[in-house]
């Protein structure tokens, strides 16, 4: 009877340890995701959209249904296209100004 009690106690301890390990692994994954999102937002502020999109792709490989990351991807693509349009307009205006100067 005493051996059976010790055996059950050991099984309970092993289960508790397994649950703790799973919890810690899940927490680490969430923490890593949060850090990558911070990095992405930093790249957005610096207008480094390609680097931001590279990190978005990494996150989407792990979880393709992550709505927050998908929304961030849409935002980056919109900002990237807006910057491209602004750059093209500025280049066009610069060319027009040079042509008028001659």
C-alpha positions in Angstrom: 0.0 0.0 0.0 2.8 2.4 0.9 4.5 1.7 -2.5 1.3 2.4 -4.3 1.0 5.8 -2.6 4.6 6.7 -3.5 4.1 5.6 -7.1 0.9 7.9 -7.4 2.8 10.8 -5.8 5.7 10.4 -8.3 3.2 10.3 -11.2 1.5 13.5 -10.0 4.9 15.2 -9.6 5.9 14.2 -13.2 2.6 15.5 -14.6 3.0 18.8 -12.7 6.6 19.1 -14.1 5.3 18.4 -17.7 2.6 21.0 -17.3 5.1 23.6 -16.1 7.4 22.9 -19.0 4.6 23.2 -21.5 3.5 26.5 -19.9 7.0 27.9 -20.0 7.5 26.9 -23.6 4.2 28.6 -24.6 5.1 31.7 -22.7 8.5 31.9 -24.4 6.8 31.7 -27.8 4.5 34.5 -26.9 7.3 36.6 -25.6 9.3 36.0 -28.8 6.3 37.0 -30.9 5.9 40.3 -28.9 9.6 41.1 -29.3 9.4 40.5 -33.1 6.3 42.8 -33.3 8.3 45.5 -31.5 11.1 45.1 -34.0 8.6 45.3 -36.9 7.1 48.5 -35.5 10.6 49.9 -35.2 11.3 49.1 -38.9 8.0 50.8 -39.8 9.1 54.0 -38.0 12.3 54.0 -39.9 10.5 53.3 -43.2 12.4 50.0 -43.6 9.3 48.3 -45.0 11.1 45.3 -46.6 12.8 44.4 -43.4 9.5 44.7 -41.6 7.8 42.5 -44.2 10.5 39.8 -43.8 9.8 39.6 -40.1 6.0 39.5 -40.8 6.6 36.5 -43.1 8.5 34.7 -40.3 5.6 35.2 -37.9 3.1 34.1 -40.5 5.0 30.9 -41.1 4.5 30.0 -37.5 0.8 31.1 -37.4 -0.7 32.0 -40.8 -4.1 33.0 -39.1 -2.6 35.6 -36.7 -5.0 38.5 -37.3 -2.8 41.1 -35.6 0.2 40.2 -37.8 -2.0 40.1 -41.0 -3.4 43.6 -40.2 0.2 44.8 -39.6 1.2 43.3 -43.0 -1.6 45.2 -44.7 -0.5 48.4 -43.0 3.1 48.0 -44.1 2.1 47.3 -47.7 -0.1 50.4 -47.7 2.8 52.5 -46.2 5.3 51.1 -48.7 3.0 51.9 -51.7 2.4 55.4 -50.4 6.1 56.0 -50.0 6.8 54.7 -53.5 4.1 57.0 -54.9 5.5 60.0 -53.0 9.1 59.2 -54.2 7.9 58.9 -57.8 6.0 62.2 -57.5 9.1 63.9 -56.0 11.3 62.5 -58.7 8.9 63.6 -61.4 8.7 67.1 -59.9 12.5 67.3 -59.7 12.8 66.4 -63.4 10.1 68.9 -64.4 11.9 71.6 -62.3 15.2 70.8 -64.0 13.6 71.0 -67.5 12.1 74.4 -66.7 15.4 75.7 -65.4 17.1 75.2 -68.8 
